[in-house]
């Protein structure tokens, strides 16, 4: 029991450090996204604000056997917009998409066909958001357990169904 707690805390800390490092690199590379004149111009007690929306694509890769292509265990979209709360969208690797020239496949197969860029473009199309052009923003590839630990650390991904699904009609 104690070992399990230590392992979970260790995994959480590794994920936290990896996400912190990724976000640190993201902010330094996208200095133009932030208000202010660049790194080092931040004043004491002020916070950074985005100038334009930013979407991060986090993909968890499932463990693979030898001679097996990598599989996507899950996809998490993190959308940051100025003056708005952070929005999260989680999509399983089995989400169906249509790849031009390959037909209907799931995200796992699409990743094997065209990598991260194709997955991002397909999600844009699937979400009917091509005008947002977030394909050129940033992505993070990690192991599926690390992505799951990150989602758990964020408090999970709450589900909001809009519109709500129809109630099932059961016979009396």
C-alpha positions in Angstrom: 0.0 0.0 0.0 2.8 2.4 1.0 4.7 1.6 -2.2 1.6 2.2 -4.3 1.2 5.7 -2.8 4.9 6.5 -3.3 4.7 5.4 -6.9 1.6 7.5 -7.6 3.2 10.5 -6.0 6.3 9.9 -8.0 4.3 9.7 -11.2 2.4 12.8 -10.3 5.6 14.7 -9.6 7.2 13.6 -12.9 4.1 14.6 -14.9 4.0 17.9 -13.0 7.6 18.6 -13.8 7.2 17.6 -17.5 4.2 19.8 -17.9 5.9 22.7 -16.1 8.9 22.4 -18.4 6.7 22.2 -21.5 4.7 25.2 -20.5 7.9 27.1 -19.6 9.3 26.4 -23.1 6.0 27.3 -24.7 5.8 30.7 -23.0 9.4 31.5 -23.9 8.9 30.5 -27.5 5.6 32.4 -27.8 6.7 35.6 -26.2 4.6 37.5 -28.8 1.5 35.8 -27.5 1.9 37.4 -24.2 1.2 41.0 -23.2 4.3 43.0 -22.3 7.4 43.5 -24.4 9.0 40.1 -23.8 10.7 37.9 -21.2 12.0 39.9 -18.3 9.6 42.8 -18.8 7.1 41.3 -16.3 6.7 43.4 -13.3 6.4 42.2 -9.7 2.8 41.2 -8.9 1.5 41.2 -12.4 0.4 38.2 -14.4 0.9 37.3 -18.0 -2.1 37.5 -20.3 -2.6 35.9 -23.7 -3.0 38.2 -26.7 -4.7 35.5 -28.8 -6.2 32.1 -28.1 -3.8 29.1 -27.7 -4.6 25.4 -28.0 -2.4 22.7 -26.7 -2.8 19.1 -28.0 -1.7 16.5 -25.5 -1.5 13.0 -26.7 -0.9 9.9 -24.6 0.9 7.1 -26.4 0.0 3.6 -25.2 2.8 1.0 -24.6 3.6 -1.0 -27.6 5.1 -4.4 -28.4 8.1 -4.8 -30.6 7.4 -4.3 -34.3 4.1 -2.6 -33.4 3.2 1.0 -34.4 2.6 3.4 -31.6 -1.0 3.8 -30.5 -2.8 6.8 -29.1 -4.3 6.0 -25.7 -6.0 9.4 -25.4 -6.1 12.9 -26.7 -6.6 16.0 -24.6 -7.2 19.5 -26.1 -6.4 22.4 -23.7 -7.8 25.7 -25.0 -6.6 29.0 -23.4 -8.3 32.2 -24.5 -7.8 35.7 -23.2 -10.3 36.5 -20.4 -12.0 33.1 -20.6 -11.7 30.0 -18.4 -9.5 27.1 -19.6 -11.5 24.6 -21.7 -10.5 20.9 -21.9 -11.7 18.3 -24.3 -10.8 14.7 -24.0 -11.1 12.3 -27.0 -10.4 8.6 -27.0 -8.0 7.1 -29.5 -11.0 5.2 -31.0 -12.7 8.5 -32.1 -13.7 7.9 -35.8 -12.3 10.4 -38.3 -12.1 10.4 -42.1 -8.6 10.6 -43.6 -8.5 11.7 -47.3 -7.3 8.7 -49.3 -7.7 6.2 -46.4 -11.3 6.6 -45.6 -12.9 6.2 -42.2 -10.3 5.3 -39.5 -9.9 6.0 -35.8 -7.4 8.6 -34.3 -4.9 5.8 -33.5 -4.7 4.8 -37.1 -4.6 8.4 -38.3 -1.6 9.1 -36.0 0.2 6.2 -37.7 -0.7 7.6 -41.2 0.2 11.2 -40.7 1.5 11.9 -37.2 0.5 14.7 -34.9 -0.2 17.2 -37.7 -2.8 15.0 -39.3 -4.5 14.2 -35.9 -4.7 18.0 -35.2 -6.1 18.7 -38.6 -8.7 15.9 -38.3 -9.7 17.1 -34.9 -10.1 20.6 -36.2 -12.4 19.3 -39.0 -14.3 16.9 -36.6 -15.0 19.8 -34.2 -16.0 22.1 -37.1 -13.4 24.7 -36.1 -11.1 25.1 -39.2 -11.2 28.9 -38.8 -9.5 28.7 -35.4 -6.3 27.4 -37.0 -4.8 25.9 -33.9 -2.8 23.3 -35.8 0.3 25.4 -35.6 0.1 25.8 -31.8 1.9 23.4 -29.5 1.5 19.7 -28.7 2.9 17.3 -26.1 3.4 13.6 -26.5 3.6 11.5 -23.4 2.9 8.0 -22.2 -0.8 7.3 -21.6 -0.3 6.8 -17.8 1.4 10.2 -17.6 -1.4 11.8 -19.5 -4.0 10.1 -17.2 -2.0 11.4 -14.1 -2.1 14.9 -15.6 -5.9 14.7 -16.1 -6.3 13.4 -12.6 -4.1 16.2 -11.2 -6.3 18.7 -13.0 -9.3 17.3 -11.3 -10.5 15.2 -14.2 -12.4 16.4 -17.3 -16.0 17.4 -16.4 -18.6 16.3 -19.0 -21.0 18.9 -20.3 -23.4 17.5 -22.8 -25.0 20.2 -24.9 -27.8 19.5 -25.7 -28.4 16.7 -23.1 -28.9 13.3 -24.6 -32.5 12.0 -24.9 -33.8 10.0 -22.1 -34.1 6.3 -22.9 -37.6 5.1 -23.2 -38.0 2.0 -21.1 -41.2 -0.1 -21.2 -43.2 -0.1 -18.0 
